Amino acid sequence: MTGVQTCALPIFSIAAASIVAKTTRDAYMTEMDKLFPQYGFKKHKGYPTKEHLEALKTYGPTPIHRKTYQPVKELLHKDLFTYDD
């Protein structure tokens, strides 16, 4: 192998891993749409679309939402300080 071909191998491996990760995540989000259809995961795959952010505001976060994601973190923080009279 030449130096160029040897250097390119890690790039192809990273690209392939990225494709596998994305397709795996997309399949997972399609399955999660069956559990949480009101969020539209099948459509936006969990990306922060307007629809997804509106669902978060309306229904709150699910157990699969990342608590470190800023919109979820804000909702959780807000809920800590909301009191019903």
SESERO-978006 format. One record per residue: residue in one letter; x, y, z of N, C-alpha, C in turn. Coordinates in nm, 4 decimals, m for minus. Layout:
// SESERO-978006
R  res      n.c1      n.c2      n.c3     ca.c1     ca.c2     ca.c3      c.c1      c.c2      c.c3
R    A         X         Y         Z         X         Y         Z         X         Y         Z
...
// end
This chain:
// SESERO-978006
R  res      n.c1      n.c2      n.c3     ca.c1     ca.c2     ca.c3      c.c1      c.c2      c.c3
R    M    0.0832   m0.1190    0.0000    0.0000    0.0000    0.0000    0.0872    0.1248    0.0000
R    T    0.0380    0.2254   m0.0646    0.1102    0.3522   m0.0620    0.0697    0.4299    0.0619
R    G    0.1446    0.5359    0.0897    0.1144    0.6187    0.2068   m0.0245    0.6790    0.2007
R    V   m0.0694    0.7188    0.0843   m0.2012    0.7804    0.0715   m0.3105    0.6782    0.1034
R    Q   m0.2985    0.5594    0.0515   m0.3991    0.4567    0.0776   m0.4010    0.4190    0.2251
R    T   m0.2853    0.4080    0.2872   m0.2770    0.3729    0.4283   m0.3409    0.4825    0.5144
R    C   m0.3173    0.6074    0.4794   m0.3749    0.7187    0.5556   m0.5252    0.7260    0.5402
R    A   m0.5766    0.6853    0.4262   m0.7196    0.6950    0.3995   m0.8000    0.5878    0.4728
R    L   m0.7378    0.4779    0.5101   m0.8110    0.3691    0.5744   m0.8839    0.4123    0.7017
R    P   m0.8212    0.4855    0.7927   m0.8948    0.5279    0.9129   m1.0134    0.6188    0.8790
R    I   m0.9987    0.7009    0.7764   m1.1088    0.7899    0.7367   m1.2280    0.7081    0.6897
R    F   m1.2031    0.6046    0.6095   m1.3122    0.5191    0.5632   m1.3766    0.4448    0.6801
R    S   m1.2971    0.4018    0.7752   m1.3501    0.3326    0.8936   m1.4390    0.4255    0.9753
R    I   m1.3937    0.5481    0.9925   m1.4728    0.6459    1.0688   m1.6022    0.6770    0.9951
R    A   m1.5949    0.6934    0.8647   m1.7146    0.7223    0.7850   m1.8143    0.6065    0.7939
R    A   m1.7644    0.4849    0.7840   m1.8519    0.3676    0.7927   m1.9158    0.3582    0.9311
R    A   m1.8377    0.3826    1.0360   m1.8917    0.3775    1.1719   m1.9987    0.4842    1.1916
R    S   m1.9786    0.6000    1.1327   m2.0759    0.7081    1.1428   m2.2086    0.6690    1.0774
R    I   m2.2014    0.6057    0.9625   m2.3225    0.5609    0.8923   m2.3947    0.4544    0.9737
R    V   m2.3199    0.3600    1.0278   m2.3797    0.2544    1.1102   m2.4467    0.3155    1.2336
R    A   m2.3795    0.4093    1.2981   m2.4353    0.4727    1.4182   m2.5643    0.5467    1.3852
R    K   m2.5653    0.6212    1.2757   m2.6843    0.6981    1.2400   m2.8007    0.6067    1.2040
R    T   m2.7774    0.5051    1.1254   m2.8870    0.4165    1.0866   m2.9384    0.3376    1.2074
R    T   m2.8489    0.3015    1.2991   m2.8906    0.2322    1.4214   m2.9764    0.3244    1.5076
R    R   m2.9327    0.4486    1.5227   m3.0085    0.5457    1.6020   m3.1441    0.5734    1.5376
R    D   m3.1472    0.5889    1.4069   m3.2738    0.6137    1.3377   m3.3716    0.4977    1.3591
R    A   m3.3216    0.3750    1.3527   m3.4072    0.2582    1.3762   m3.4584    0.2581    1.5203
R    Y   m3.3713    0.2931    1.6152   m3.4110    0.3010    1.7554   m3.5204    0.4057    1.7741
R    M   m3.5036    0.5218    1.7119   m3.6024    0.6283    1.7270   m3.7362    0.5892    1.6631
R    T   m3.7329    0.5126    1.5565   m3.8567    0.4625    1.4961   m3.9286    0.3696    1.5946
R    E   m3.8528    0.2872    1.6659   m3.9127    0.2006    1.7684   m3.9669    0.2836    1.8851
R    M   m3.8954    0.3860    1.9246   m3.9401    0.4721    2.0353   m4.0678    0.5481    1.9978
R    D   m4.0871    0.5718    1.8685   m4.2096    0.6364    1.8220   m4.3323    0.5518    1.8549
R    K   m4.3148    0.4221    1.8600   m4.4263    0.3328    1.8958   m4.4629    0.3485    2.0433
R    L   m4.3643    0.3756    2.1280   m4.3896    0.3946    2.2710   m4.4373    0.5358    2.3035
R    F   m4.3869    0.6331    2.2276   m4.4169    0.7736    2.2530   m4.4610    0.8422    2.1236
R    P   m4.5749    0.8019    2.0671   m4.6149    0.8544    1.9355   m4.6392    1.0050    1.9332
R    Q   m4.6745    1.0631    2.0465   m4.7037    1.2063    2.0502   m4.5800    1.2920    2.0221
R    Y   m4.4617    1.2347    2.0302   m4.3385    1.3107    2.0072   m4.2947    1.3133    1.8608
R    G   m4.3446    1.2217    1.7790   m4.3084    1.2207    1.6373   m4.1656    1.1767    1.6095
R    F   m4.1099    1.0885    1.6938   m3.9717    1.0442    1.6761   m3.9479    0.9810    1.5387
R    K   m4.0490    0.9143    1.4849   m4.0334    0.8491    1.3545   m4.0020    0.9521    1.2462
R    K   m4.0575    1.0711    1.2631   m4.0385    1.1756    1.1630   m3.9054    1.2495    1.1808
R    H   m3.8756    1.2950    1.3013   m3.7579    1.3804    1.3205   m3.6396    1.3094    1.3857
R    K   m3.6568    1.1837    1.4241   m3.5497    1.1000    1.4802   m3.4831    1.1606    1.6036
R    G   m3.5556    1.2477    1.6745   m3.5019    1.3049    1.7964   m3.4237    1.4328    1.7779
R    Y   m3.4108    1.4776    1.6551   m3.3409    1.6039    1.6317   m3.4300    1.7196    1.6763
R    P   m3.3707    1.8325    1.7122   m3.4480    1.9421    1.7714   m3.5282    2.0236    1.6693
R    T   m3.6265    1.9589    1.6105   m3.7144    2.0296    1.5179   m3.8176    2.1081    1.5980
R    K   m3.8876    2.1967    1.5311   m3.9934    2.2731    1.5969   m4.0973    2.1784    1.6571
R    E   m4.1334    2.0743    1.5815   m4.2321    1.9754    1.6281   m4.1848    1.9067    1.7566
R    H   m4.0578    1.8684    1.7593   m4.0028    1.7989    1.8759   m4.0011    1.8913    1.9979
R    L   m3.9575    2.0146    1.9789   m3.9517    2.1091    2.0904   m4.0910    2.1412    2.1433
R    E   m4.1888    2.1501    2.0544   m4.3269    2.1737    2.0979   m4.3795    2.0543    2.1781
R    A   m4.3476    1.9327    2.1337   m4.3901    1.8125    2.2077   m4.3265    1.8100    2.3462
R    L   m4.2002    1.8494    2.3550   m4.1347    1.8554    2.4861   m4.2069    1.9528    2.5786
R    K   m4.2446    2.0681    2.5252   m4.3148    2.1677    2.6064   m4.4531    2.1184    2.6475
R    T   m4.5201    2.0473    2.5572   m4.6561    2.0002    2.5827   m4.6593    1.8795    2.6758
R    Y   m4.5756    1.7802    2.6489   m4.5817    1.6527    2.7205   m4.4700    1.6320    2.8227
R    G   m4.3680    1.7166    2.8185   m4.2539    1.6976    2.9066   m4.1602    1.5912    2.8516
R    P   m4.0440    1.5754    2.9130   m3.9473    1.4766    2.8644   m3.9887    1.3336    2.8978
R    T   m3.9448    1.2417    2.8145   m3.9657    1.0987    2.8368   m3.8413    1.0414    2.9043
R    P   m3.8460    0.9181    2.9479   m3.7250    0.8556    3.0053   m3.6094    0.8450    2.9056
R    I   m3.6381    0.8511    2.7748   m3.5299    0.8387    2.6768   m3.4666    0.9733    2.6422
R    H   m3.5253    1.0833    2.6868   m3.4648    1.2132    2.6600   m3.3388    1.2312    2.7438
R    R   m3.2368    1.2891    2.6829   m3.1119    1.3174    2.7547   m3.1343    1.4345    2.8490
R    K   m3.1060    1.4135    2.9747   m3.1270    1.5184    3.0755   m3.0274    1.6329    3.0594
R    T   m2.9192    1.6107    2.9843   m2.8194    1.7146    2.9624   m2.8522    1.8017    2.8410
R    Y   m2.9514    1.7621    2.7611   m2.9939    1.8407    2.6448   m3.0621    1.9671    2.6966
R    Q   m3.0163    2.0848    2.6535   m3.0575    2.2106    2.7144   m3.2102    2.2287    2.7258
R    P   m3.2902    2.2040    2.6196   m3.4361    2.2198    2.6372   m3.4946    2.1269    2.7437
R    V   m3.4430    2.0054    2.7547   m3.4899    1.9118    2.8575   m3.4444    1.9609    2.9941
R    K   m3.3195    2.0021    3.0038   m3.2654    2.0531    3.1299   m3.3489    2.1711    3.1796
R    E   m3.3858    2.2610    3.0884   m3.4671    2.3765    3.1263   m3.6049    2.3342    3.1762
R    L   m3.6658    2.2376    3.1077   m3.7976    2.1889    3.1508   m3.7900    2.1222    3.2877
R    L   m3.6879    2.0429    3.3095   m3.6728    1.9760    3.4388   m3.6479    2.0785    3.5488
R    H   m3.5679    2.1778    3.5204   m3.5400    2.2825    3.6188   m3.6674    2.3623    3.6487
R    K   m3.7426    2.3936    3.5454   m3.8678    2.4682    3.5611   m3.9653    2.3900    3.6488
R    D   m3.9742    2.2585    3.6244   m4.0668    2.1740    3.7013   m4.0299    2.1680    3.8496
R    L   m3.9019    2.1835    3.8809   m3.8588    2.1811    4.0191   m3.9144    2.3003    4.0981
R    F   m3.9412    2.4085    4.0271   m3.9831    2.5309    4.0939   m4.1250    2.5715    4.0609
R    T   m4.2041    2.4799    4.0075   m4.3446    2.5074    3.9795   m4.4301    2.4438    4.0879
R    Y   m4.5107    2.5245    4.1524   m4.5933    2.4748    4.2612   m4.7401    2.4963    4.2286
R    D   m4.8198    2.3963    4.2542   m4.9649    2.4079    4.2380   m5.0263    2.4481    4.3708
R    D   m5.1136    2.5476    4.3671   m5.1820    2.5906    4.4904   m5.3090    2.5122    4.5128
// end
